[in-house]
């Protein structure tokens, strides 16, 4: 390993911040879901990096579990998007405010 | 602390794919067309897969390519293609509101905070010789992952399969709920004459409009009708 793992963790921090910016700034529900995927992947990169540092498999097991959860999240998220489009609603996160307290 | 790394090839490889990953992520957030966003995400996922390979974890890299690049992105592309040419999908890239600068500053602050912690932290030195599992499988191989999943993490494994099952059921239920109205309309169309069909569609449209208007009048703030946007931005 010639690349210090700290660089992998730093990259994961950068990607996480970009994903967070996407979730906060964009108003299209689809792009918000894509940004959440970026954030999940950033978390995965940190897990996998630390797993290599310690030579332990726990991080990898966690990363694969996160992938399964992310896949479930995409199914449910896109299901909601398609259901909304059937009801001819706009996919605008500002418009979809029924649950707003 | 961050040391300047030595050996050039791996460092070059890391730099290249790290830049590609960041580039892809930035394109996802900035592209006004969701289709371009999804393709940029593919870029990001594949770069991360290469980085996982560099970290001696071939199985996670393979799962990354199969699950994310192969399934998640394709699902996104299918949905974007299915929704089709909807005006509100493109354009309107960034929330035209007073809160946008705060959101950008907030995420920059989050990034700076994470970087600060990483620079300040003392990382343990990386193992040069990777340990084998109890059954003697090499680090990161599918066999090793399988062994760990079926011994130490068998509960997590089972719970994950349950979560996937729930997600499948949820996806089906959501799809059926969304279709209900669509199907009702189509059934009505089949049984009426052309004149009546037109009337039914008009009535349906009017109902939808009324419902929306009532919703907006009922104190939904921050709606993006043309007039309110001009005043807030």
Contacts between the chains, C-beta under 8 A, distances in Angstrom:
chain1	res1	chain2	res2	distance
A	1	B	56	7.8
A	1	B	126	5.0
A	1	B	128	7.2
A	2	B	5	5.8
A	2	B	6	6.2
A	2	B	7	3.9
A	2	B	10	4.5
A	2	B	11	6.5
A	3	B	5	5.5
A	3	B	10	5.4
A	3	B	11	5.9
A	3	B	14	4.6
A	3	B	54	6.9
A	4	B	2	6.9
A	4	B	3	5.7
A	4	B	5	5.8
A	4	B	123	7.7
A	4	B	126	7.6
A	5	B	55	7.8
A	5	B	123	6.4
A	5	B	126	5.7
A	6	B	1	7.8
A	6	B	2	5.5
A	6	B	118	6.4
A	6	B	123	5.4
A	7	B	2	7.5
A	7	B	5	7.5
A	7	B	14	6.5
A	7	B	18	7.4
A	8	B	14	8.0
A	8	B	51	6.7
A	8	B	55	6.9
A	9	B	118	5.4
A	9	B	123	7.9
A	10	B	2	7.7
A	10	B	115	6.4
A	10	B	118	5.4
A	11	B	18	4.9
A	11	B	21	6.7
A	11	B	22	7.4
A	11	B	51	7.6
A	13	B	111	6.2
A	13	B	114	3.7
A	13	B	115	5.5
A	13	B	118	6.0
A	14	B	22	6.0
A	14	B	111	6.2
A	14	B	115	7.7
A	15	B	21	6.4
A	15	B	22	6.9
A	15	B	25	5.3
A	15	B	44	7.6
A	16	B	110	7.5
A	16	B	111	7.4
A	16	B	114	6.7
A	17	B	107	5.2
A	17	B	108	6.9
A	17	B	110	5.3
A	17	B	111	2.9
A	17	B	114	6.8
A	18	B	22	7.1
A	18	B	25	4.3
A	18	B	26	6.0
A	18	B	28	8.0
A	18	B	29	6.0
A	18	B	107	7.6
A	18	B	111	7.9
A	19	B	25	6.7
A	19	B	29	7.8
A	20	B	106	7.8
A	20	B	107	4.5
A	20	B	110	5.6
A	20	B	111	8.0
A	21	B	29	5.9
A	21	B	103	6.9
A	21	B	104	6.2
A	21	B	107	3.7
A	21	B	108	7.7
A	22	B	28	6.4
A	22	B	29	3.8
A	24	B	103	3.6
A	24	B	104	7.8
A	24	B	106	6.6
A	24	B	107	6.1
A	25	B	29	7.0
A	25	B	94	5.6
A	25	B	95	5.7
A	25	B	100	5.9
A	25	B	103	5.1
A	25	B	104	6.5
A	25	B	107	8.0
A	26	B	29	6.7
A	26	B	93	7.2
A	26	B	94	6.9
A	26	B	95	6.9
A	27	B	92	6.5
A	27	B	94	7.8
A	27	B	95	4.7
A	27	B	224	7.6
A	28	B	34	6.2
A	28	B	88	7.7
A	28	B	89	6.6
A	28	B	92	7.3
A	28	B	93	8.0
A	30	B	34	4.7
A	30	B	37	7.5
A	30	B	76	7.1
A	30	B	79	7.2
A	30	B	80	6.5
A	30	B	89	7.3
A	31	B	28	7.2
A	31	B	29	7.5
A	31	B	34	5.7
A	31	B	37	5.3
A	33	B	76	7.5
A	34	B	28	5.3
A	34	B	34	7.6
A	34	B	37	5.3
A	34	B	38	6.4
A	34	B	41	5.3
A	34	B	76	6.7
A	35	B	28	6.5
A	35	B	29	6.2
A	37	B	41	6.3
A	37	B	68	7.5
A	37	B	72	6.6
A	38	B	25	5.1
A	38	B	28	6.2
A	38	B	29	8.0
A	38	B	41	7.1
A	38	B	44	6.5
A	41	B	44	7.0
A	41	B	45	6.8
A	41	B	48	5.7
A	41	B	68	7.2
A	44	B	48	7.5
A	44	B	64	7.8
A	45	B	48	6.0
A	45	B	51	6.7
A	45	B	52	7.9
A	48	B	52	5.6
A	48	B	55	5.6
A	48	B	57	5.8
A	48	B	60	5.7
A	49	B	55	6.2
A	51	B	55	7.7
A	51	B	57	7.0
A	52	B	55	4.3
A	52	B	56	6.0
A	52	B	57	6.8
A	52	B	126	6.8
A	53	B	123	6.8
A	53	B	124	6.1
A	53	B	126	5.1
A	53	B	127	7.4
A	54	B	124	7.1
A	54	B	127	7.3
A	55	B	127	4.2
A	55	B	130	5.3
A	55	B	131	4.9
A	55	B	139	6.5
A	57	B	133	6.9
A	57	B	139	7.4
A	57	B	140	8.0
A	57	B	144	6.2
A	57	B	145	6.9
A	57	B	148	4.6
A	58	B	148	7.9
A	60	B	57	5.8
A	60	B	59	7.2
A	60	B	60	5.3
A	60	B	140	6.8
A	60	B	145	6.2
A	60	B	148	7.9
A	61	B	145	7.0
A	61	B	148	5.6
A	61	B	149	6.3
A	61	B	152	8.0
A	61	B	153	5.0
A	61	B	156	6.9
A	63	B	60	5.5
A	64	B	59	7.9
A	64	B	60	6.5
A	64	B	63	5.7
A	64	B	145	7.0
A	64	B	149	7.9
A	65	B	156	5.8
A	65	B	160	5.4
A	67	B	63	5.8
A	67	B	64	7.3
A	67	B	67	4.9
A	67	B	68	7.0
A	68	B	67	7.8
A	68	B	160	4.8
A	68	B	163	6.8
A	68	B	164	6.0
A	69	B	160	7.4
A	69	B	163	6.3
A	70	B	67	7.8
A	70	B	68	7.6
A	70	B	72	7.0
A	71	B	67	5.9
A	71	B	71	6.4
A	71	B	72	6.2
A	71	B	164	7.4
A	71	B	167	7.4
A	72	B	163	5.5
A	72	B	164	5.8
A	72	B	166	7.3
A	72	B	167	3.3
A	72	B	170	8.0
A	73	B	167	7.7
A	74	B	72	5.2
A	74	B	75	6.0
A	74	B	76	7.3
A	75	B	75	7.5
A	75	B	167	4.8
A	75	B	168	7.1
A	75	B	170	7.0
A	75	B	171	4.3
A	76	B	167	5.8
A	76	B	170	4.8
A	76	B	171	6.4
A	76	B	174	6.9
A	78	B	75	6.1
A	78	B	76	7.1
A	78	B	79	4.9
A	78	B	171	7.9
A	79	B	170	6.5
A	79	B	171	4.6
A	79	B	173	7.9
A	79	B	174	3.3
A	79	B	175	5.9
A	79	B	178	7.8
A	80	B	174	5.9
A	81	B	79	6.3
A	81	B	83	7.6
A	82	B	79	6.2
A	82	B	82	7.0
A	82	B	83	7.6
A	82	B	174	7.2
A	82	B	175	6.5
A	82	B	178	5.6
A	83	B	174	5.0
A	83	B	175	7.1
A	83	B	177	5.5
A	83	B	178	3.1
A	84	B	178	7.3
A	85	B	83	5.3
A	85	B	86	7.6
A	85	B	178	7.4
A	86	B	178	3.6
A	86	B	179	6.0
A	86	B	181	6.4
A	86	B	182	5.2
A	87	B	178	6.6
A	87	B	181	6.2
A	88	B	208	6.3
A	90	B	88	4.9
A	91	B	83	7.7
A	91	B	86	7.6
A	91	B	88	6.4
A	91	B	89	6.8
A	92	B	88	6.2
A	92	B	92	7.7
A	92	B	224	5.9
A	94	B	95	7.2
A	94	B	97	7.9
A	94	B	222	5.1
A	94	B	223	6.8
A	94	B	224	5.3
A	95	B	223	6.4
A	95	B	224	6.4
A	97	B	220	5.6
A	97	B	222	7.1
A	100	B	220	7.5
